[in-house]
Amino acid sequence: MTETLSAAEPSTGLDAEETMSRDQIESLQLQRLKETVAYAYERVPLYQQKFDAAGVHPSDLKELEDLAKFPFTDKEDLRQSYPFGMFAVPQEQVARIHASSGTTGRATVVGYTQQDLDDWAKLGARCLRLSGVQRGWKVHNAYGYGLFTGGLGAHAAAERLGTTVIPMSGGQTEKQITLIRDFQPDAILCTPTYLLTIGDAMQRAGQDPRQTSLKVAVLGAEPWTEEMRHELEEMFDLDACDIYGLSEVMGPGVAGESGVTKDGCHVWEDHFRPEVIDAFDETRALGDGEHGELVFTSLTKQALPIIRYRTHDLTRLLPGTARPGHRRIGRITGRSDDMIILRGVNLFPSHIEELALQVPGLSPHFQLEITRPNRMDELAVKIERRDDCTSDRARVAGDELQKLIKIHVGSTCRIDVVEPETLPRSVGKLKRIHDLRNP
């Protein structure tokens, strides 16, 4: 694999590839894609087996559209190759090992060469800069450190950008608040639900989150809505931007959102080729603007090249805006493996979040419980009322939410409005769905 370090444009401080035209990007993608599929075929036995079984060879890739001829990769492939079977370099060239957070099953193992780590830091820094984080700022990093890619990935990105990193990690909410007060950071990196937890804890302690030094929050690792963005920006008086990534593809920094346009994450297409397919018919490739499952092929990774990886994240590809040569992904509406099918109706936690935050008196704190009391699945939404919402108003608000879900989602569910501070709080990724059905 060729080295991918790029010089910054002296007039803008941007990487040269950030300002490439769409034609330039696609020309670079084709060159790197040819190298990547050949590299994976030669060095990873699983890819040789999969390509041979599908009747395709790296030499069949002559234009970008030919990528659709190649088989998909999914989590199960990494699990079957556990722990290091999909590594394309010898052990002495692996500089670091991470593993996925395993929110939907057993963790999967990923590796990085030093060049991979350099590229990751560079792309993460691009994301932070695009979101408005500036060189010389203090950055409070509340992503979890360890095998999870979030903490160390965000840390390296912030250092590469030239900020001062406060490596707090996740949890210990009271200590988070103390450090934010004492160290006066300019930006915070964490999950959206954990920033909400921090804000709630501040308010309970009699502190106003709007009076902190924070100017920008770069939030990722879980789907969140425009309604949640508004909630957090109002709570903290800052700009909240998205960042996208997943361990199997790289980690945080695959795509980042502009703090100016706030219109979805730009995929760094000099390093990744995204596709969208029908989540329920993988043979159907979807065009830009069509909603489906996001698929990624890496273009520069050395230790773990990944070909057509099915992310299970549901979104669509859109033209670039702040970086016109790089397409954007729309808001992640959920994961195909997080989807609840309730009596034939597809439902995601993000649907509930979006609707709940339209109802005065209801908070962003909710969880979904699925039961099967009489052979039929039933869904209950447990959601906290806000502190200033009376019990009588809460009952009315619950009825309003139930009607909105019926109208906009097409499903009937029970709404239980509960007291403030009674549902679990996030210390990282928050589990929204609780399946209480007997196996």
HELIX and SHEET records of a PDB file:
HELIX    1   1 ALA A   16  THR A   19  5                                   4    
HELIX    2   2 ARG A   22  ARG A   43  1                                  22    
HELIX    3   3 PRO A   45  ALA A   54  1                                  10    
HELIX    4   4 PRO A   58  ASP A   60  5                                   3    
HELIX    5   5 LEU A   64  LYS A   69  5                                   6    
HELIX    6   6 LYS A   75  GLN A   80  1                                   6    
HELIX    7   7 GLN A   91  GLN A   93  5                                   3    
HELIX    8   8 GLN A  114  SER A  131  1                                  18    
HELIX    9   9 THR A  149  LEU A  161  1                                  13    
HELIX   10  10 THR A  173  PHE A  183  1                                  11    
HELIX   11  11 PRO A  192  ARG A  204  1                                  13    
HELIX   12  12 PRO A  209  GLN A  211  5                                   3    
HELIX   13  13 GLU A  226  PHE A  236  1                                  11    
HELIX   14  14 PRO A  349  ALA A  356  1                                   8    
HELIX   15  15 SER A  391  HIS A  408  1                                  18    
SHEET    1   A 2 ARG A  96  ALA A  99  0                                        
SHEET    2   A 2 VAL A 109  TYR A 112 -1                                        
SHEET    1   B 9 THR A 164  ILE A 166  0                                        
SHEET    2   B 9 LYS A 138  ASN A 141  1                                        
SHEET    3   B 9 ALA A 187  CYS A 190  1                                        
SHEET    4   B 9 VAL A 216  LEU A 219  1                                        
SHEET    5   B 9 ASP A 239  LEU A 246  1                                        
SHEET    6   B 9 GLY A 251  GLU A 257 -1                                        
SHEET    7   B 9 CYS A 265  VAL A 267 -1                                        
SHEET    8   B 9 ARG A 328  ILE A 329 -1                                        
SHEET    9   B 9 LEU A 317  LEU A 318 -1                                        
SHEET    1   C 5 ASP A 281  LEU A 286  0                                        
SHEET    2   C 5 PHE A 272  ASP A 278 -1                                        
SHEET    3   C 5 GLY A 292  SER A 298 -1                                        
SHEET    4   C 5 TYR A 309  THR A 315 -1                                        
SHEET    5   C 5 GLY A 334  ARG A 335 -1                                        
SHEET    1   D 2 ILE A 340  LEU A 342  0                                        
SHEET    2   D 2 VAL A 345  LEU A 347 -1                                        
SHEET    1   E 4 ARG A 414  VAL A 418  0                                        
SHEET    2   E 4 GLU A 378  ARG A 385  1                                        
SHEET    3   E 4 LEU A 362  THR A 371 -1                                        
SHEET    4   E 4 ILE A 433  ASP A 435  1                                        
END                                                                             
